[in-house]
């Protein structure tokens, strides 16, 4: 609740019509928080709780914490280290392994390396000792780690630091009277519990806006008072007898909530006191909660300015000479970014064909990813993530078709020989894969899964094709699309035996749809680019572009071909959904692809950056939702 109150007041004071009257520390909420919730103290407790290994959440918190030495000087290098750890899918790591990684990465994280070394050495000194000594050791370790950082402390920060040193640690030492020698874990648990029980409230400045409870206003005088929530349900309060004290005794001594007469008397005294505590008093009450209507308290006297929540349009500022005004926000539509500086030579863009795919899915995504270089931080996942699994499939297939280069050679292999070949290549790829410690524990499962999946794919789908020869595997080349120069890497190119034509194949471990190739919008530009621009060294014509969907239980060839008999279950253009768009043969489809690719390339070079996803599903796995805020726009509509 306190966080909500603070957030509301910060927002409203930031919108003040008179910002020069709003100081930086402009209000005080008179409600203490547990000392453990203070950022400085939370960092100290986190540091002390680090064992011989640390999980990523804790490590990320420490890398971003301003309460550590070198935080300002190493902010960029620590952010890069965190981003690298996220990409490596590190969920938990030992301190010794973390030290090796930090030293290998370099980047100027000297202070961070030093305090990781100190933590690692401190964990080797585990022994039972008194709580007094544990308190001294905790303080000594924090001082060596550079806590609470290099930056100058504010008044609130200094008060939190004093509360740690003068209240919390002495409270731990005081328990030594009733508690014997103990280990580090128990001592830290007791310290955490004390920090959670110890309330912390910084001393307020007299000139600030105070957000207080009614009881806390007793004996205080203000320039102005605004009292909220004065309904007939809160003033007077309800009668609530104490079940452990006889009712007659409670009424005789006029104990709180003992009778309606006491509550009425208390309500009248409260209103009288508030009315005399400031020169200007505003009393208000909510009209309802959306379900039940509320009535104002009967104790609000005549002559006091009373406002209900339905009168919010008529509210003015507390000073009578500053009348409220309606603020109209200016709307600015800016959907075009900075254009590329084009010359007579094609403009080389990093990112390969994904540039045009992002442009097709949403112009803003392409601009943010490939011009602003903005991407969301990755989140470590348990085990081996889908991206790594897709890379493993690509690498095993690359090695396999590097050895088995023809369909005849494939058919000559028995099932046992094929399985043994796939198993051997899978072992080689997994042995060279850079996986974190948690993922390595799953290698045996991944080895079995990957071997079975590729055996199913090659034996049931590749063997059933027309005879072919593999002429290119992962062959990198540069292609020009419109004004852009892109790097293209086709997964595989097969030349069909006895036919004049080649097939471009792209491996996919996820689900793909034919409509992404032949629909109204070209959402998978990779294969069309290969068909049109990327295979100039192969003199034969491209007669099919195909996705090899290698997915357990859902393996399939998906794509489009010039004729029906080119690939198993791959329809020709004349029998595909492209006919509905007036495209009934292969040359017409190539022309349509060429037009769409050229338009996408020019839109990207012209920095067309409108938040305009081609479909709602395009936002499902997009990492920019918090930046483009499309969900908020849709709610506003």
MIFI-840947 format. One record per residue (C-alpha): residue in one letter; x, y, z. Coordinates in Angstrom, 2 decimals. Example, Ala and Ser with C-alpha at 12.3 -4.5 7.8 and 13.67 -1.06 7.14 Angstrom:
BEGIN
  type       xx       yy       zz
     a    12.30    -4.50     7.80
     s    13.67    -1.06     7.14
//
This chain:
BEGIN
  type       xx       yy       zz
     x     0.00     0.00     0.00
     x     2.80     2.42     0.86
     x     4.40     1.93    -2.56
     x     1.07     2.72    -4.22
     x     0.63     5.90    -2.16
     x     4.15     7.09    -2.94
     x     3.75     6.37    -6.64
     x     0.49     8.35    -6.79
     x     1.96    11.38    -5.02
     x     5.11    11.38    -7.14
     x     3.02    11.29   -10.29
     x     0.64    14.04    -9.17
     x     3.38    16.34    -7.90
     x     5.29    15.87   -11.14
     x     2.19    17.13   -12.95
     x     1.96    20.17   -10.69
     x     1.11    23.44   -12.37
     x     3.72    25.10   -10.17
     x     6.79    22.83   -10.27
     x     9.01    25.51    -8.72
     x     7.08    24.97    -5.47
     x     7.72    21.21    -5.47
     x    11.15    20.33    -3.95
     x    12.92    17.13    -4.83
     x    12.00    15.46    -1.51
     x     8.51    16.92    -1.69
     x     6.50    14.63     0.58
     x     6.81    12.25     3.48
     x     4.70     9.18     4.16
     x     4.57     8.58     7.90
     x     4.56     4.82     7.67
     x     7.74     2.93     8.39
     x     9.03     0.10     6.22
     x    10.99    -2.90     7.42
     x    14.70    -2.09     7.45
     x    15.25    -5.15     5.23
     x    13.31    -3.38     2.45
     x    15.75    -0.45     2.30
     x    17.98    -0.76    -0.76
     x    21.22    -0.32     1.14
     x    20.33    -2.91     3.78
     x    18.87    -5.32     1.19
     x    22.19    -5.24    -0.67
     x    24.11    -5.94     2.56
     x    21.91    -8.93     3.39
     x    22.23   -10.23    -0.17
     x    26.02    -9.97    -0.06
     x    26.20   -11.82     3.25
     x    23.90   -14.60     1.97
     x    26.08   -15.45    -1.05
     x    27.46   -18.96    -0.63
     x    29.93   -20.92    -2.72
     x    27.52   -20.66    -5.65
     x    25.16   -17.88    -6.64
     x    21.94   -17.95    -8.69
     x    21.48   -15.55   -11.58
     x    18.78   -13.42    -9.89
     x    21.12   -12.63    -7.00
     x    24.08   -12.08    -9.31
     x    22.06    -9.73   -11.53
     x    20.95    -7.77    -8.47
     x    24.54    -7.34    -7.26
     x    25.79    -6.29   -10.70
     x    23.17    -3.54   -10.83
     x    23.35    -2.45    -7.19
     x    24.60     1.11    -6.55
     x    25.66     0.10    -3.02
     x    28.90    -1.59    -4.06
     x    32.33    -0.08    -4.60
     x    33.08     0.85    -8.20
     x    29.43     0.88    -9.17
     x    29.62     4.23   -10.96
     x    32.95     3.61   -12.71
     x    32.13     0.05   -13.75
     x    28.43     0.53   -14.58
     x    28.88    -0.09   -18.32
     x    31.23    -3.04   -17.96
     x    28.99    -4.67   -15.33
     x    25.97    -4.21   -17.58
     x    27.86    -5.89   -20.43
     x    28.85    -8.73   -18.12
     x    25.24    -9.25   -17.07
     x    24.09    -9.25   -20.69
     x    26.76   -11.83   -21.56
     x    25.72   -14.05   -18.64
     x    22.12   -13.87   -19.85
     x    23.11   -14.94   -23.35
     x    25.08   -17.85   -21.88
     x    21.90   -18.97   -20.08
     x    23.64   -18.98   -16.68
     x    21.08   -19.83   -14.00
     x    23.51   -20.70   -11.23
     x    27.29   -20.59   -11.05
     x    30.00   -21.20    -8.48
     x    32.06   -18.22    -7.36
     x    35.26   -19.83    -8.65
     x    33.71   -20.32   -12.12
     x    32.36   -16.78   -12.04
     x    35.84   -15.44   -11.30
     x    37.25   -17.31   -14.29
     x    34.50   -15.89   -16.53
     x    35.04   -12.33   -15.29
     x    38.79   -12.53   -15.86
     x    38.25   -14.07   -19.28
     x    35.77   -11.39   -20.28
     x    37.87    -8.55   -18.91
     x    36.07    -5.27   -19.54
     x    37.27    -3.39   -16.46
     x    35.27    -5.17   -13.74
     x    38.19    -4.95   -11.31
     x    36.16    -3.99    -8.22
     x    33.56    -6.65    -8.94
     x    36.26    -9.31    -9.33
     x    37.80    -8.22    -6.03
     x    34.64    -8.55    -3.98
     x    33.74   -11.90    -5.62
     x    37.23   -13.06    -4.53
     x    36.56   -11.79    -0.99
     x    33.21   -13.59    -0.87
     x    34.79   -16.81    -2.10
     x    37.52   -16.60     0.56
     x    35.02   -15.73     3.29
     x    32.92   -18.82     2.54
     x    35.95   -20.98     3.25
     x    36.06   -19.71     6.85
     x    32.85   -21.38     8.02
     x    32.96   -22.11    11.76
     x    30.75   -21.84    14.83
     x    31.15   -18.72    16.92
     x    29.14   -16.30    19.05
     x    26.61   -13.86    17.61
     x    28.81   -10.98    18.78
     x    31.67   -12.24    16.64
     x    29.35   -12.91    13.74
     x    28.15    -9.30    13.89
     x    31.74    -8.06    13.85
     x    32.63   -10.39    10.97
     x    29.63    -9.27     8.94
     x    30.59    -5.62     9.38
     x    34.23    -6.34     8.57
     x    33.29    -8.23     5.39
     x    30.95    -5.45     4.24
     x    33.67    -2.86     4.77
     x    36.09    -4.94     2.70
     x    33.47    -5.27    -0.05
     x    33.15    -1.49    -0.26
     x    29.60    -1.36     1.07
     x    27.69     1.03     0.93
     x    29.47     2.15    -2.25
     x    31.37     5.17    -3.46
     x    28.60     7.68    -4.01
     x    27.75    10.36    -1.46
     x    24.93     9.43     0.90
     x    21.70    11.38     1.19
     x    20.11    12.09     4.55
     x    17.83     9.04     4.22
     x    20.77     6.85     3.20
     x    22.83     7.97     6.17
     x    19.93     7.25     8.52
     x    19.58     3.73     7.06
     x    23.31     3.14     7.51
     x    23.10     4.35    11.13
     x    20.14     2.05    11.75
     x    22.21    -0.91    10.51
     x    25.23    -0.08    12.65
     x    23.53     1.28    15.77
     x    20.38    -0.85    15.97
     x    20.40    -3.96    13.82
     x    23.87    -5.41    14.44
     x    23.75    -4.57    18.19
     x    20.35    -6.29    18.34
     x    21.96    -9.41    16.89
     x    24.77    -9.22    19.44
     x    22.23    -8.82    22.27
     x    20.79   -12.25    21.43
     x    24.09   -13.77    22.46
     x    22.76   -13.82    26.04
     x    20.16   -16.46    25.17
     x    21.87   -18.11    22.21
     x    25.12   -20.05    22.14
     x    27.72   -20.35    19.43
     x    26.20   -20.96    16.04
     x    27.10   -21.26    12.36
     x    26.96   -18.59     9.66
     x    23.63   -19.69     8.21
     x    21.81   -19.44    11.54
     x    23.40   -16.09    12.39
     x    22.42   -14.65     9.01
     x    18.86   -16.01     9.37
     x    18.52   -14.25    12.72
     x    19.92   -11.03    11.24
     x    17.40   -11.19     8.39
     x    14.54   -11.72    10.82
     x    15.64    -8.74    12.94
     x    15.89    -6.58     9.80
     x    12.36    -7.60     8.76
     x    10.99    -6.73    12.21
     x    12.86    -3.42    12.58
     x    10.78    -0.56    11.12
     x    12.65     2.31     9.50
     x    11.22     5.77     8.99
     x    13.57     8.61     7.93
     x    13.20    11.89     9.78
     x    10.90    14.19     7.83
     x    11.67    17.79     6.93
     x     9.24    20.36     8.28
     x     8.55    21.99     4.90
     x     7.43    18.82     3.17
     x     3.99    17.56     2.34
     x     3.06    14.98     4.98
     x     0.88    11.97     4.25
     x    -0.20    10.74     7.68
     x    -2.91     8.88     9.51
     x    -5.50    10.76    11.54
     x    -4.02     9.67    14.86
     x    -0.58    10.94    13.88
     x    -1.88    14.48    13.33
     x    -2.65    14.95    17.03
     x    -0.85    18.02    18.41
     x     0.43    19.11    14.96
     x    -0.39    22.28    13.00
     x    -0.28    22.59     9.20
     x    -0.62    25.25     6.53
     x    -3.50    23.26     5.05
     x    -5.15    19.87     5.57
     x    -6.94    17.57     3.17
     x    -8.69    14.67     4.90
     x    -9.85    11.77     2.70
     x   -12.10     8.77     3.18
     x   -14.65    10.39     5.53
     x   -17.61     8.09     4.92
     x   -20.28     7.01     7.38
     x   -18.54     3.64     7.53
     x   -15.25     5.05     8.86
     x   -16.40     7.94    11.03
     x   -17.80     6.91    13.45
     x   -16.03     3.58    13.70
     x   -17.78     0.30    14.32
     x   -18.28    -1.21    17.75
     x   -15.80    -4.06    18.25
     x   -15.61    -5.54    21.71
     x   -12.43    -7.14    22.98
     x   -13.31   -10.83    23.48
     x   -10.96   -11.18    26.47
     x   -12.42    -8.32    28.54
     x   -16.00    -8.26    29.88
     x   -18.25    -5.97    27.87
     x   -19.48    -4.06    30.95
     x   -15.88    -3.33    31.97
     x   -15.04    -1.99    28.50
     x   -18.08     0.31    28.52
     x   -17.48     1.47    32.10
     x   -13.93     2.60    31.31
     x   -14.88     3.87    27.84
     x   -12.37     1.71    26.07
     x   -11.93     2.17    22.28
     x   -14.72     0.63    20.16
     x   -16.63    -0.38    23.31
     x   -19.89     1.48    22.50
     x   -21.54     3.62    19.87
     x   -21.57     6.55    22.31
     x   -17.78     6.33    22.62
     x   -17.33     6.19    18.83
     x   -19.60     9.21    18.32
     x   -17.73    11.18    20.95
     x   -14.37    10.23    19.46
     x   -15.54    11.15    15.93
     x   -16.70    14.58    17.09
     x   -13.41    15.24    18.89
     x   -11.44    14.18    15.80
     x   -13.35    16.51    13.47
     x   -13.05    19.41    15.92
     x    -9.29    18.85    16.27
     x    -8.72    18.65    12.51
     x   -10.79    21.78    11.91
     x    -8.49    23.73    14.22
     x    -5.20    22.31    12.95
     x    -4.92    24.48     9.83
     x    -6.20    27.69     8.32
     x    -7.63    25.77     5.38
     x    -9.33    22.40     5.78
     x   -10.78    20.23     3.01
     x   -12.78    17.14     3.92
     x   -13.57    14.58     1.24
     x   -15.18    11.18     0.85
     x   -15.45     8.63    -1.97
     x   -18.81     8.39    -3.71
     x   -18.44     4.60    -4.02
     x   -16.16     1.74    -4.99
     x   -17.90     0.90    -8.26
     x   -20.31    -1.51    -6.59
     x   -21.58     0.14    -3.41
     x   -22.36     3.84    -2.96
     x   -20.97     5.64     0.09
     x   -22.48     8.49     2.09
     x   -20.45    11.23     3.81
     x   -19.88    11.08     7.54
     x   -22.62    12.80     9.56
     x   -19.92    14.50    11.65
     x   -18.70    16.73     8.86
     x   -19.87    20.15    10.10
     x   -21.73    22.69     8.02
     x   -19.37    25.35     6.65
     x   -16.44    22.98     6.08
     x   -15.57    22.50     2.41
     x   -16.56    18.89     1.68
     x   -15.81    17.25    -1.66
     x   -16.90    13.90    -3.04
     x   -14.93    11.95    -5.64
     x   -17.60    12.85    -8.23
     x   -16.52    16.48    -8.00
     x   -12.93    15.87    -9.11
     x   -13.35    18.16   -12.13
     x   -14.06    21.06    -9.77
     x   -11.07    20.54    -7.47
     x    -8.57    23.34    -7.15
     x    -5.19    23.56    -5.51
     x    -5.03    24.19    -1.78
     x    -4.13    27.86    -2.20
     x    -7.14    29.91    -3.15
     x    -5.15    32.17    -5.51
     x    -3.96    29.26    -7.67
     x    -7.00    28.04    -9.53
     x    -6.86    24.62   -11.13
     x    -6.71    24.25   -14.88
     x    -7.25    21.49   -17.35
     x    -3.95    20.41   -18.89
     x    -4.21    19.23   -22.49
     x    -1.42    16.91   -23.58
     x     0.03    17.54   -27.01
     x     0.00    14.56   -29.36
     x     2.90    14.06   -31.77
     x     2.99    11.38   -34.45
     x     6.59    10.46   -35.32
     x     6.70     7.24   -37.34
     x     9.83     7.87   -39.42
     x    13.35     7.57   -38.04
     x    16.74     8.62   -39.42
     x    17.18     7.41   -42.97
     x    20.26     5.45   -44.03
     x    23.00     7.50   -45.65
     x    22.85     5.83   -49.07
     x    25.45     6.28   -51.79
     x    25.98     4.77   -55.22
     x    27.19     1.63   -53.49
     x    24.74    -0.71   -51.72
     x    24.47    -0.13   -47.97
     x    25.79    -3.11   -45.97
     x    23.49    -4.02   -43.07
     x    24.37    -6.44   -40.28
     x    21.85    -9.06   -39.31
     x    21.48   -10.91   -42.59
     x    18.02   -11.58   -43.99
     x    16.44   -11.07   -40.53
     x    16.44    -7.34   -41.34
     x    13.73    -7.79   -43.96
     x    11.87   -10.36   -41.87
     x    11.60    -7.87   -39.00
     x    10.53    -5.16   -41.45
     x     7.78    -7.44   -42.76
     x     6.54    -8.36   -39.27
     x     6.64    -4.79   -37.89
     x     8.55    -1.72   -39.16
     x     9.27    -0.55   -35.61
     x    10.89    -3.87   -34.74
     x    13.25    -3.60   -37.72
     x    14.19    -0.01   -36.89
     x    14.78    -0.75   -33.20
     x    16.72    -3.98   -33.77
     x    18.87    -3.04   -36.74
     x    19.26     0.74   -36.61
     x    18.94     1.61   -32.94
     x    20.57    -1.72   -31.95
     x    18.02    -2.16   -29.16
     x    17.14    -5.59   -27.84
     x    15.62    -6.77   -24.60
     x    17.84    -8.60   -22.16
     x    17.50   -12.36   -22.32
     x    16.24   -14.36   -19.34
     x    18.13   -17.53   -18.38
     x    16.03   -20.65   -18.74
     x    16.19   -24.08   -17.20
     x    18.08   -26.65   -19.24
     x    18.76   -26.18   -22.96
     x    16.67   -23.45   -24.59
     x    14.99   -23.79   -27.98
     x    17.48   -21.52   -29.75
     x    20.41   -23.73   -28.73
     x    18.47   -26.82   -29.77
     x    17.87   -25.30   -33.19
     x    21.59   -24.51   -33.53
     x    22.45   -28.11   -32.64
     x    20.16   -29.43   -35.38
     x    21.79   -27.12   -37.92
     x    25.30   -28.19   -36.95
     x    24.59   -31.92   -37.04
     x    22.84   -31.59   -40.41
     x    25.73   -29.52   -41.76
     x    28.21   -32.25   -40.82
     x    26.00   -35.06   -42.07
     x    25.47   -33.59   -45.53
     x    29.13   -32.71   -45.66
     x    29.85   -36.46   -45.54
     x    26.75   -37.85   -47.29
     x    26.59   -35.71   -50.42
     x    24.13   -37.65   -52.60
     x    20.77   -39.33   -52.30
     x    22.30   -42.54   -53.72
     x    24.89   -42.56   -50.94
     x    22.14   -42.09   -48.37
     x    20.04   -44.95   -49.72
     x    23.06   -47.25   -49.72
     x    23.33   -46.94   -45.93
     x    21.49   -49.43   -43.74
     x    19.40   -48.19   -40.83
     x    22.10   -49.26   -38.38
     x    24.80   -47.47   -40.37
     x    22.65   -44.34   -40.62
     x    21.87   -44.37   -36.91
     x    25.54   -44.90   -36.02
     x    26.59   -42.02   -38.29
     x    24.03   -39.64   -36.79
     x    24.97   -40.69   -33.26
     x    28.66   -40.08   -33.91
     x    28.07   -36.64   -35.42
     x    25.71   -35.72   -32.59
     x    28.37   -36.65   -30.02
     x    30.94   -34.50   -31.79
     x    28.62   -31.47   -31.93
     x    27.53   -31.78   -28.30
     x    31.12   -32.20   -27.10
     x    32.05   -28.92   -28.79
     x    28.89   -27.04   -27.73
     x    29.34   -24.26   -25.19
     x    26.74   -25.10   -22.59
     x    26.40   -23.99   -18.98
     x    26.84   -26.43   -16.10
     x    23.10   -27.05   -15.71
     x    22.68   -27.77   -19.42
     x    25.63   -30.17   -19.42
     x    23.79   -32.31   -16.89
     x    21.12   -32.87   -19.56
     x    23.55   -33.85   -22.32
     x    22.66   -37.53   -22.22
     x    18.96   -36.74   -22.62
     x    19.65   -34.22   -25.39
     x    21.95   -36.70   -27.16
     x    19.22   -39.33   -27.21
     x    16.53   -36.86   -28.28
     x    18.58   -35.30   -31.07
     x    19.78   -38.64   -32.44
     x    16.24   -40.08   -32.57
     x    14.79   -36.91   -34.14
     x    17.38   -36.67   -36.93
     x    17.18   -40.40   -37.64
     x    13.41   -40.04   -38.04
     x    13.86   -37.05   -40.34
     x    16.56   -38.45   -42.60
     x    15.19   -42.00   -42.87
     x    11.51   -41.09   -43.33
     x    11.74   -37.87   -45.34
     x    15.12   -37.40   -47.03
     x    15.21   -41.00   -48.28
     x    11.75   -40.68   -49.86
     x    12.78   -37.83   -52.15
     x    13.70   -37.92   -55.81
     x    17.47   -38.47   -56.39
     x    19.53   -35.39   -55.59
     x    23.06   -34.17   -54.94
     x    24.03   -31.69   -52.23
     x    25.91   -28.82   -53.88
     x    26.14   -26.28   -51.02
     x    25.94   -26.46   -47.21
     x    25.95   -23.30   -45.07
     x    27.65   -21.35   -47.87
     x    27.94   -17.67   -46.88
     x    27.56   -15.02   -49.58
     x    26.50   -11.40   -49.95
     x    23.38   -10.45   -51.89
     x    21.89    -7.09   -52.84
     x    18.21    -6.44   -52.20
     x    17.16    -2.97   -53.29
     x    19.67    -0.51   -51.77
     x    20.78    -3.01   -49.10
     x    23.69    -5.45   -49.07
     x    22.87    -8.48   -46.93
     x    24.74   -11.62   -45.90
     x    22.88   -14.79   -46.87
     x    23.68   -18.27   -45.57
     x    21.42   -20.96   -47.13
     x    21.31   -24.07   -44.97
     x    21.45   -26.35   -47.98
     x    21.14   -26.38   -51.77
     x    20.28   -29.64   -53.58
     x    20.62   -30.24   -57.29
     x    17.94   -32.62   -58.61
     x    19.31   -35.54   -60.62
     x    17.80   -35.87   -64.09
     x    16.12   -32.44   -63.82
     x    17.32   -28.96   -64.56
     x    16.82   -27.28   -61.25
     x    17.92   -26.79   -57.65
     x    16.06   -26.79   -54.35
     x    16.88   -24.41   -51.48
     x    16.25   -25.97   -48.04
     x    16.08   -24.14   -44.71
     x    15.97   -26.10   -41.42
     x    13.35   -25.11   -38.88
     x    12.91   -26.57   -35.40
     x     9.69   -24.61   -34.88
     x     6.37   -24.50   -36.69
     x     6.22   -22.83   -40.14
     x     3.35   -22.05   -42.50
     x     3.16   -21.94   -46.29
     x     1.17   -18.73   -46.05
     x     4.29   -16.96   -44.79
     x     5.77   -17.52   -48.25
     x     2.80   -17.14   -50.59
     x     0.39   -14.98   -48.57
     x    -0.49   -11.34   -49.12
     x     2.53   -10.34   -47.03
     x     5.90   -12.05   -47.39
     x     6.77   -12.91   -43.75
     x     9.62   -15.34   -44.49
     x    11.87   -13.45   -46.96
     x    14.88   -15.70   -46.39
     x    14.04   -18.43   -48.93
     x    12.79   -16.01   -51.63
     x    16.05   -14.05   -51.28
     x    18.02   -17.24   -51.85
     x    15.85   -18.12   -54.85
     x    16.17   -14.67   -56.43
     x    19.51   -13.23   -55.34
     x    21.66   -15.67   -53.49
     x    22.47   -18.52   -55.85
     x    24.10   -16.84   -58.81
     x    27.07   -19.21   -58.69
     x    24.70   -22.14   -59.35
     x    23.82   -21.92   -62.98
     x    20.75   -24.11   -62.68
     x    17.42   -22.51   -61.99
     x    15.81   -22.67   -58.55
     x    12.64   -24.75   -58.90
     x    11.56   -24.97   -55.23
     x    12.07   -23.32   -51.84
     x    11.37   -25.59   -48.89
     x    11.34   -25.46   -45.10
     x    12.54   -28.67   -43.48
     x    10.42   -28.68   -40.33
     x    12.42   -30.97   -38.04
     x    10.18   -31.28   -35.03
     x     9.32   -34.36   -32.99
     x     6.05   -35.83   -34.23
     x     5.55   -32.97   -36.71
     x     8.32   -33.43   -39.27
     x     7.38   -32.20   -42.75
     x     8.53   -30.46   -45.92
     x     6.71   -27.14   -46.34
     x     7.13   -24.67   -49.16
     x     6.29   -24.12   -52.79
     x     7.68   -25.53   -56.06
     x     7.48   -24.93   -59.78
     x     6.02   -28.41   -60.38
     x     4.29   -31.08   -58.30
     x     6.96   -33.78   -58.49
     x     9.91   -31.72   -57.21
     x     9.55   -32.41   -53.48
     x     7.32   -34.82   -51.51
     x     4.00   -33.21   -50.48
     x     5.15   -29.76   -51.65
     x     2.53   -28.25   -53.95
     x     3.25   -26.37   -57.13
     x     2.37   -22.69   -57.47
     x    -0.62   -23.58   -59.66
     x    -2.12   -25.70   -56.84
     x    -1.20   -23.45   -53.96
     x    -3.07   -20.63   -52.20
     x    -1.15   -18.13   -54.34
     x    -3.71   -18.70   -57.09
     x    -6.23   -16.68   -55.06
     x    -3.93   -13.69   -55.54
     x    -3.74   -14.17   -59.30
     x    -0.34   -15.92   -59.20
     x    -0.54   -19.22   -61.07
     x     3.01   -20.08   -62.12
     x     6.59   -20.00   -60.83
     x     7.83   -16.92   -62.77
     x     4.86   -14.88   -61.54
     x     5.64   -15.89   -57.94
     x     9.29   -14.90   -58.38
     x     8.21   -11.51   -59.71
     x     5.89   -11.02   -56.72
     x     8.68   -11.91   -54.30
     x    11.06    -9.54   -56.06
     x     8.56    -6.70   -55.75
     x     7.87    -7.31   -52.06
     x    11.54    -7.71   -51.15
     x    12.43    -4.48   -52.95
     x     9.65    -2.64   -51.11
     x    10.78    -3.99   -47.73
     x    14.38    -2.95   -48.42
     x    13.36     0.58   -49.41
     x    11.05     0.92   -46.39
     x    13.93    -0.04   -44.10
     x    16.38     2.34   -45.77
     x    13.79     5.14   -45.51
     x    13.45     4.37   -41.77
     x     9.75     3.58   -41.86
     x     9.35     2.78   -38.15
     x     5.62     2.75   -37.48
     x     4.39     0.41   -34.76
     x     2.29    -1.64   -37.14
     x     2.57    -5.42   -36.69
     x     1.29    -7.44   -39.62
     x    -0.80    -9.51   -37.20
     x    -1.33    -9.75   -33.44
     x     0.63   -13.01   -33.46
     x     3.72   -11.06   -34.57
     x     3.89    -9.56   -31.08
     x     3.76   -12.91   -29.27
     x     7.52   -13.44   -29.16
     x     8.66    -9.87   -29.75
     x    11.04    -8.46   -27.14
     x    10.07    -4.81   -27.69
     x     6.57    -4.77   -26.18
     x     7.68    -2.53   -23.29
     x     9.28    -0.10   -25.73
     x     6.56     0.20   -28.37
     x     3.78    -0.16   -25.72
     x     1.34    -1.48   -28.28
     x    -0.75    -3.10   -25.55
     x    -1.34     0.31   -23.94
     x    -2.33     1.80   -27.29
     x    -4.86    -0.98   -27.87
     x    -6.35    -0.47   -24.40
     x    -6.64     3.26   -25.09
     x    -8.54     2.55   -28.30
//
